[in-house]
Amino acid sequence: MTDKNTFVNEGRDRATDDRSPHAHRGWTGFLAHRWPTAVGVVLAALTAFDLRIDAESVPSFSALVVLMPLVYVGAAAVGRRGFAWVVFLAAVTPLILTQVLDLKINLHAAFLAAALAFLALGAARGRLRGPSGVPLQAAGMLVFGAGMLVALYAEPVLGGILVAIGLIGHAAWDAFHYARDRVVARSYAEFCAVVDLLVGAAVLFVLFMPSTN
């Protein structure tokens, strides 16, 4: 009886020991299933690193908010949920390059033009009616885009607040589509929700944290 209890207790110890193969399988299992969350946390951390809210940063963050609903419009128009990742990578590349190379490009206009092109494609494919979700995504693009247009021309603090509202609002949009499992791949909805929520919270923190001066 004692030997049996000892065997059971040793098995529990191995299962909870960080050095045991069971623990490693637990971490790899988590990453295998929650990799969008992990990637989203890393991207949000990189985005929020040395975060400042001023006249130069607000346009970049507002362009990021416009990018997010563009992904949904593209995936809905094409009718392939995995296409969301393609649109995101294609759109985030010029956003990164403008920051790294300090380029003066109106990404808001470019993203809105891309959304119109996707809507034209959706119309040509007969996807403006029925359960495709294109009209809803177009409405989302209009609402988020209008809000970021105001943020673009507002003074930095107000612009930052609008950016934070847009990011957190889009996190709720992501959560809705994740729960419904529609329009975009669930992996993208999970990733996008994490990025939106964390970056939006970081913007609010920078705006309202007590000054040390």
Contacts in CASP RR format, 6 or more apart in sequence:
PFRMAT RR
TARGET T0000
AUTHOR 0000-0000-0000
METHOD contacts of the structure
MODEL  1
MTDKNTFVNEGRDRATDDRSPHAHRGWTGFLAHRWPTAVGVVLAALTAFD
LRIDAESVPSFSALVVLMPLVYVGAAAVGRRGFAWVVFLAAVTPLILTQV
LDLKINLHAAFLAAALAFLALGAARGRLRGPSGVPLQAAGMLVFGAGMLV
ALYAEPVLGGILVAIGLIGHAAWDAFHYARDRVVARSYAEFCAVVDLLVG
AAVLFVLFMPSTN
14 20 0 8 1.000
14 22 0 8 1.000
15 22 0 8 1.000
15 23 0 8 1.000
16 23 0 8 1.000
17 23 0 8 1.000
31 38 0 8 1.000
34 190 0 8 1.000
35 187 0 8 1.000
36 187 0 8 1.000
36 188 0 8 1.000
36 190 0 8 1.000
36 191 0 8 1.000
36 194 0 8 1.000
37 190 0 8 1.000
37 191 0 8 1.000
37 194 0 8 1.000
39 191 0 8 1.000
40 191 0 8 1.000
40 194 0 8 1.000
40 195 0 8 1.000
40 198 0 8 1.000
41 194 0 8 1.000
41 198 0 8 1.000
43 195 0 8 1.000
44 194 0 8 1.000
44 195 0 8 1.000
44 198 0 8 1.000
44 199 0 8 1.000
44 202 0 8 1.000
45 198 0 8 1.000
47 64 0 8 1.000
47 195 0 8 1.000
47 199 0 8 1.000
47 202 0 8 1.000
48 198 0 8 1.000
48 199 0 8 1.000
48 202 0 8 1.000
48 203 0 8 1.000
51 57 0 8 1.000
51 202 0 8 1.000
51 203 0 8 1.000
51 206 0 8 1.000
52 206 0 8 1.000
53 61 0 8 1.000
53 156 0 8 1.000
53 157 0 8 1.000
53 159 0 8 1.000
53 160 0 8 1.000
53 163 0 8 1.000
53 203 0 8 1.000
53 206 0 8 1.000
53 207 0 8 1.000
54 156 0 8 1.000
55 156 0 8 1.000
57 156 0 8 1.000
58 151 0 8 1.000
58 152 0 8 1.000
58 154 0 8 1.000
58 156 0 8 1.000
58 159 0 8 1.000
58 160 0 8 1.000
58 163 0 8 1.000
59 108 0 8 1.000
59 152 0 8 1.000
60 95 0 8 1.000
60 98 0 8 1.000
60 99 0 8 1.000
61 160 0 8 1.000
61 163 0 8 1.000
61 167 0 8 1.000
61 199 0 8 1.000
61 203 0 8 1.000
62 108 0 8 1.000
62 148 0 8 1.000
62 151 0 8 1.000
62 152 0 8 1.000
62 159 0 8 1.000
62 162 0 8 1.000
62 163 0 8 1.000
63 95 0 8 1.000
63 107 0 8 1.000
63 108 0 8 1.000
63 111 0 8 1.000
63 148 0 8 1.000
64 95 0 8 1.000
64 167 0 8 1.000
64 199 0 8 1.000
65 144 0 8 1.000
65 145 0 8 1.000
65 148 0 8 1.000
65 151 0 8 1.000
65 163 0 8 1.000
65 166 0 8 1.000
65 167 0 8 1.000
65 170 0 8 1.000
66 107 0 8 1.000
66 108 0 8 1.000
66 111 0 8 1.000
66 112 0 8 1.000
66 141 0 8 1.000
66 144 0 8 1.000
66 145 0 8 1.000
66 148 0 8 1.000
67 88 0 8 1.000
67 91 0 8 1.000
67 92 0 8 1.000
67 95 0 8 1.000
67 107 0 8 1.000
67 111 0 8 1.000
68 144 0 8 1.000
68 170 0 8 1.000
68 173 0 8 1.000
68 192 0 8 1.000
68 196 0 8 1.000
69 115 0 8 1.000
69 137 0 8 1.000
69 140 0 8 1.000
69 141 0 8 1.000
69 144 0 8 1.000
69 145 0 8 1.000
69 170 0 8 1.000
69 173 0 8 1.000
70 87 0 8 1.000
70 91 0 8 1.000
70 111 0 8 1.000
70 114 0 8 1.000
70 115 0 8 1.000
70 118 0 8 1.000
70 141 0 8 1.000
71 84 0 8 1.000
71 87 0 8 1.000
71 88 0 8 1.000
71 91 0 8 1.000
71 184 0 8 1.000
71 188 0 8 1.000
71 192 0 8 1.000
72 84 0 8 1.000
72 137 0 8 1.000
72 140 0 8 1.000
72 141 0 8 1.000
72 173 0 8 1.000
72 177 0 8 1.000
72 183 0 8 1.000
72 184 0 8 1.000
73 115 0 8 1.000
73 118 0 8 1.000
73 119 0 8 1.000
73 134 0 8 1.000
73 137 0 8 1.000
73 138 0 8 1.000
73 141 0 8 1.000
74 83 0 8 1.000
74 84 0 8 1.000
74 87 0 8 1.000
74 115 0 8 1.000
74 118 0 8 1.000
74 137 0 8 1.000
75 81 0 8 1.000
75 82 0 8 1.000
75 83 0 8 1.000
75 84 0 8 1.000
75 87 0 8 1.000
75 183 0 8 1.000
75 184 0 8 1.000
75 185 0 8 1.000
76 118 0 8 1.000
76 122 0 8 1.000
76 127 0 8 1.000
76 132 0 8 1.000
76 133 0 8 1.000
76 134 0 8 1.000
76 136 0 8 1.000
76 137 0 8 1.000
76 183 0 8 1.000
77 118 0 8 1.000
77 119 0 8 1.000
77 121 0 8 1.000
77 122 0 8 1.000
77 125 0 8 1.000
77 127 0 8 1.000
77 134 0 8 1.000
78 118 0 8 1.000
78 121 0 8 1.000
78 122 0 8 1.000
79 125 0 8 1.000
79 127 0 8 1.000
79 132 0 8 1.000
81 182 0 8 1.000
81 183 0 8 1.000
81 184 0 8 1.000
81 185 0 8 1.000
81 188 0 8 1.000
82 184 0 8 1.000
82 185 0 8 1.000
82 188 0 8 1.000
84 183 0 8 1.000
84 184 0 8 1.000
84 185 0 8 1.000
84 188 0 8 1.000
85 185 0 8 1.000
85 187 0 8 1.000
85 188 0 8 1.000
88 188 0 8 1.000
88 192 0 8 1.000
91 111 0 8 1.000
91 114 0 8 1.000
94 105 0 8 1.000
94 107 0 8 1.000
94 110 0 8 1.000
95 107 0 8 1.000
97 103 0 8 1.000
98 104 0 8 1.000
98 105 0 8 1.000
98 107 0 8 1.000
108 145 0 8 1.000
108 148 0 8 1.000
108 149 0 8 1.000
108 152 0 8 1.000
112 141 0 8 1.000
112 145 0 8 1.000
115 138 0 8 1.000
115 141 0 8 1.000
119 128 0 8 1.000
119 134 0 8 1.000
119 138 0 8 1.000
122 128 0 8 1.000
122 132 0 8 1.000
122 134 0 8 1.000
127 133 0 8 1.000
127 134 0 8 1.000
128 134 0 8 1.000
128 135 0 8 1.000
129 135 0 8 1.000
133 182 0 8 1.000
133 183 0 8 1.000
137 183 0 8 1.000
140 173 0 8 1.000
144 166 0 8 1.000
144 170 0 8 1.000
147 162 0 8 1.000
147 166 0 8 1.000
148 162 0 8 1.000
148 163 0 8 1.000
148 166 0 8 1.000
150 159 0 8 1.000
150 162 0 8 1.000
151 158 0 8 1.000
151 159 0 8 1.000
151 160 0 8 1.000
151 162 0 8 1.000
151 163 0 8 1.000
152 159 0 8 1.000
154 162 0 8 1.000
157 207 0 8 1.000
160 203 0 8 1.000
160 207 0 8 1.000
161 204 0 8 1.000
161 207 0 8 1.000
163 200 0 8 1.000
163 203 0 8 1.000
164 200 0 8 1.000
164 201 0 8 1.000
164 203 0 8 1.000
164 204 0 8 1.000
164 207 0 8 1.000
166 196 0 8 1.000
166 200 0 8 1.000
167 196 0 8 1.000
167 197 0 8 1.000
167 199 0 8 1.000
167 200 0 8 1.000
167 203 0 8 1.000
168 196 0 8 1.000
168 197 0 8 1.000
168 200 0 8 1.000
168 201 0 8 1.000
169 196 0 8 1.000
170 192 0 8 1.000
170 196 0 8 1.000
171 192 0 8 1.000
171 193 0 8 1.000
171 196 0 8 1.000
171 197 0 8 1.000
171 200 0 8 1.000
174 189 0 8 1.000
174 190 0 8 1.000
174 192 0 8 1.000
174 193 0 8 1.000
174 196 0 8 1.000
175 189 0 8 1.000
175 193 0 8 1.000
177 183 0 8 1.000
177 184 0 8 1.000
177 189 0 8 1.000
178 186 0 8 1.000
178 189 0 8 1.000
178 190 0 8 1.000
178 193 0 8 1.000
184 192 0 8 1.000
END
